[in-house]
Structures are given as C-alpha cells and as structure tokens.
C-alpha cells in the first residue's frame, strides 16, 4: 500500500543554518504518528515542506504517492494542516471562512460537511460569529475545521493543544481519534509528551534536523525507559550505597526493568540498614524516553 | 475511504473563490475602499474646477473641468487597484493568514489572476463612482468607449500586478506606504491628470514621456475626447508592454515562491 507520507533524504538550509539534515521517513496509511523534538529541531520545517510552504534544498517528499513539488495539486488535496500559530482572517465569519477554504480546494458546495465539522468541534453556535470575537480556544478549533474542509486523508496537527483548556483538549482528541478510526492518517507534533504517548502508535524524534529515534511508542518505552521504584527510607545515605538517587530528603529512586528486581532491591536496602517506610512504583513514560534520547543524540 | 473528496479538484473554483474572497474583503470595508477614494477625487474636482475652469481651456474648446474628470477617474482607479492587492497581501503576510491561500492546490497563475482581477474590479468601481458623482455637473463626451474600457482595464491590471509585487516584497506597512507615497502618488500626479503636457516646458514634456502613467491617462482621455497629447496607439503600445513586463515579473516571483514559500 502506498505510504501516507514518504520523506526521502530531505535537507533544508537557511544560509549557513541547516534546519533539516537528510531526513528519511515513512508513515503508513491509517497511522497515528508522533513527531517530537525540542524547539528548533526541524519539526515545523518538515511539516512546512510537506505542505509546500517551504521548499526543501534537496530530497523528495510525497503525500499519498504524490510528489509535493511536481504533483503539488494532488498532494495538497490529500493533506490538511493545523498550523501552530493562531492565525485567522479578521474580515470573515467562521462559516464564511470554511466556505472560502472549501472553494480554495475546488469544492463549491460543502455545507453538509462544514456543518458536521462545526458540530463535532462544538462550533455551530459560533458559525456566524466574526473570527475577531472568538476566544483563543475557539480560534484553535476553527483552525482544525479549516484543515478538514476538504476531507484530507492525511492530517498534520502542529502543536494543536498549545494554550487550549482541558475540556477543549479532550473534545479535540476525541474528534481526532474518530477521524483516525475512520481511516485518516494523523501526524502530531506536541510538547505534551503524555498526549503523544497516549495517542501515537509510532514516534519519530528529531534533534538538530536529524531523526534520532524512530520506533513504535511501546518499543521506545521498552528500549529507553525503565520502571522506577521510589522509596522513603529511614537512612538515605545508607540507601545510596545500594545505587539509588536521592530526590528530596528521605526519598530515594531506583530504576528497574522487571518486577522481580523489586524484591532484590528491597532486600539490599534492608541489608544496608535503610528501613523502608513507603514505596511508590512508577511506569516508564515518554518524557523519560525523550530526555534519554536527546541526551544520547 | 477518507479521501473520496480529495480526488477531485477544480482549478476554476479555486480561482473563483480567491477572487470572490478578495472582492468580499474590500467590499466589507466599502466606505474605506470605494466611497472614500470617490470623495477624494470629487474634492479635487471641486477645488481645481473652481480655481481654473474660467481661466483654462484644453484641446481647443474643452473646459478645464471636463478635461480634468477623465484624469481624476483614471488616477483614482490606478491608485485603488494598487492599494487593493498590496494591502491585502501585506495584511495576510503580517497576520500570518496567507498560509490559507498557500496550502490549497491553487497555482501561482490562478493566484496572480485572482489578485489582479479583484484589483481591477475595485479600481473600476472607484472609477465609475467618480464618474457617476461628476456626471450631473460635467457634460463628459465619450468618443471611443472601447478605448476607455481598454485603458481602464489595462491600467488597473498594471497597478494590481504592481501591488502584488509590492505586497510580496514589503515586510512591513511602512515599506508599502513608501511605494505608495514616493512612487505611485508622484507618478500619477505628474502624469498629466491636472494638465495637458503641451502646457509644460520642453524638458518636462520629455520627462513626462518616460512616465508610464502619462500614457495610461492620455490613452484613457483619448477615449473620451478623441484627442490626446500623443498618439493613442503609442499609449496602447507602452501600456501593453508595461502590462506584459510587470505580469511576467510578478509571475516569476510567484513561481519561485519569493518571500512566500521559503
């Protein structure tokens, strides 16, 4: 099956600065894919290159098998982007904007789908309101609606929940998950790593324009992050001899791979003279993976 | 399949929508974009005709006020055609909403045509507005209506295209106003809107001949009076050449994605 996105050896230079240093990547149709990295890693440049907003210095990018430069009309028809910045046209109402955006994609009559999108994003009551009068969260929803007007099979969300309240965030993810279940490919960039961990089946991490990790979320968690055992002990110095890290005062943290290791750790603490008063076990999380990967790269 | 809609694309609808959006944008602030320029032109007409009408005749027996009206119509048309595309683009760039036009599968040719056509339309609306307001007070002949229309459309298209260039090139409103105040305004004011160049000394007549705005206005005026300072065919050739050159430059900038697609 044709990949939803194929990126092959893409570089991008801005003068002496190299924003992308030979990125190659494939995203299969129907995936929920995460693109993570610190600020300036090249995520937005990569997305802009896919969207045709930036022209790569070398390499090729395809959306659903269509080259974004030589076959840009078909590629863009299949691609929807929710931009990072909260941008809007102050001259128009929400419905006018969506009609106009539909027209840009060659769709003259799109009212049914516009209503469905507005309804799913709880925007129907604001359909005739001017964009200037909407709150930041509402404007963010309109950006999502604009990206969906032409029903693109591939949707990229560039930091879609930045500055968005919890209720809207949950509603938004519910809708995006539904789109993914319906067969849309979703690519997400976010600084909220718990969102990426929950939603994305596969993740690529970028640093300085290079992919430094690319695997399924589960494999990344298994490969880079261990479970943690936090214990409150009677003698923290004694616990240090066992190999732990003091967090605050009497709390010491140990990493472990299998639950069977916990028993051995507790036995060694007892032998070292550090009495255990309280125990907490932490699951591996993407934040730790992210920190580990970025430190190694 | 989620992409059943995305298989189809109609370039005509894309162009038509961008044109419609550009028209709607200026129409929603019609007082500022159409009514105010008409009022400005009428004020020029009132002041100059009051001062000069009894003292000056042009092309033999044409009163100064009658001579002035076509020049004012064309001046307003040109300035507003430029203002339309340039202000729309710089606003979109500064607010960031230009991406909504850049993300869809609209070609650079459709982009160019939509912006320029909307500029021509705004210019024509302002021009017709000045004409309608002046009509009850001035008996304006119309010797060759097609020449009037041809120069109006070509002039509007030249300035609309120039507005696209300025709007793309400028990074801030200050740079755009420099275009308007230091280039468009002097060139239109010194193009024979308010006088026939035959009334100028030899040197200034020669200088006027390198101002393309002079040919736009002189050719346009020929359509009304059947008389002009230079041959209307020469004016048409100069205006036509300007349109081709500016369009080629604008299309080349858009094709390269200059300042729009990094």
Boltz contact constraints between the chains, C-beta under 6 A:
constraints:
  - contact:
      token1: [A, 51]
      token2: [B, 103]
      max_distance: 6.0
  - contact:
      token1: [A, 53]
      token2: [B, 102]
      max_distance: 6.0
  - contact:
      token1: [A, 53]
      token2: [B, 261]
      max_distance: 6.0
  - contact:
      token1: [A, 54]
      token2: [B, 262]
      max_distance: 6.0
  - contact:
      token1: [A, 55]
      token2: [B, 261]
      max_distance: 6.0
  - contact:
      token1: [A, 73]
      token2: [B, 9]
      max_distance: 6.0
  - contact:
      token1: [A, 73]
      token2: [B, 105]
      max_distance: 6.0
  - contact:
      token1: [A, 76]
      token2: [B, 105]
      max_distance: 6.0
  - contact:
      token1: [A, 77]
      token2: [B, 6]
      max_distance: 6.0
  - contact:
      token1: [A, 77]
      token2: [B, 9]
      max_distance: 6.0
  - contact:
      token1: [A, 77]
      token2: [B, 105]
      max_distance: 6.0
  - contact:
      token1: [A, 78]
      token2: [B, 3]
      max_distance: 6.0
  - contact:
      token1: [A, 78]
      token2: [B, 6]
      max_distance: 6.0
  - contact:
      token1: [A, 83]
      token2: [B, 99]
      max_distance: 6.0
  - contact:
      token1: [A, 85]
      token2: [B, 96]
      max_distance: 6.0
  - contact:
      token1: [A, 87]
      token2: [B, 96]
      max_distance: 6.0
  - contact:
      token1: [A, 87]
      token2: [B, 97]
      max_distance: 6.0
  - contact:
      token1: [A, 89]
      token2: [B, 97]
      max_distance: 6.0
  - contact:
      token1: [A, 91]
      token2: [B, 25]
      max_distance: 6.0
  - contact:
      token1: [A, 91]
      token2: [B, 28]
      max_distance: 6.0
  - contact:
      token1: [A, 100]
      token2: [B, 17]
      max_distance: 6.0
  - contact:
      token1: [A, 100]
      token2: [B, 21]
      max_distance: 6.0
  - contact:
      token1: [A, 103]
      token2: [B, 13]
      max_distance: 6.0
  - contact:
      token1: [A, 103]
      token2: [B, 17]
      max_distance: 6.0
  - contact:
      token1: [A, 104]
      token2: [B, 14]
      max_distance: 6.0
  - contact:
      token1: [A, 104]
      token2: [B, 17]
      max_distance: 6.0
  - contact:
      token1: [A, 104]
      token2: [B, 104]
      max_distance: 6.0
  - contact:
      token1: [A, 105]
      token2: [B, 104]
      max_distance: 6.0
  - contact:
      token1: [A, 106]
      token2: [B, 9]
      max_distance: 6.0
  - contact:
      token1: [A, 106]
      token2: [B, 10]
      max_distance: 6.0
  - contact:
      token1: [A, 106]
      token2: [B, 13]
      max_distance: 6.0
  - contact:
      token1: [A, 106]
      token2: [B, 14]
      max_distance: 6.0
  - contact:
      token1: [A, 108]
      token2: [B, 13]
      max_distance: 6.0
  - contact:
      token1: [A, 150]
      token2: [B, 5]
      max_distance: 6.0
  - contact:
      token1: [A, 150]
      token2: [B, 6]
      max_distance: 6.0
  - contact:
      token1: [A, 151]
      token2: [B, 5]
      max_distance: 6.0
  - contact:
      token1: [A, 152]
      token2: [B, 6]
      max_distance: 6.0
  - contact:
      token1: [A, 153]
      token2: [B, 2]
      max_distance: 6.0
  - contact:
      token1: [A, 153]
      token2: [B, 3]
      max_distance: 6.0
  - contact:
      token1: [A, 182]
      token2: [B, 2]
      max_distance: 6.0
  - contact:
      token1: [A, 183]
      token2: [B, 2]
      max_distance: 6.0
  - contact:
      token1: [A, 184]
      token2: [B, 2]
      max_distance: 6.0
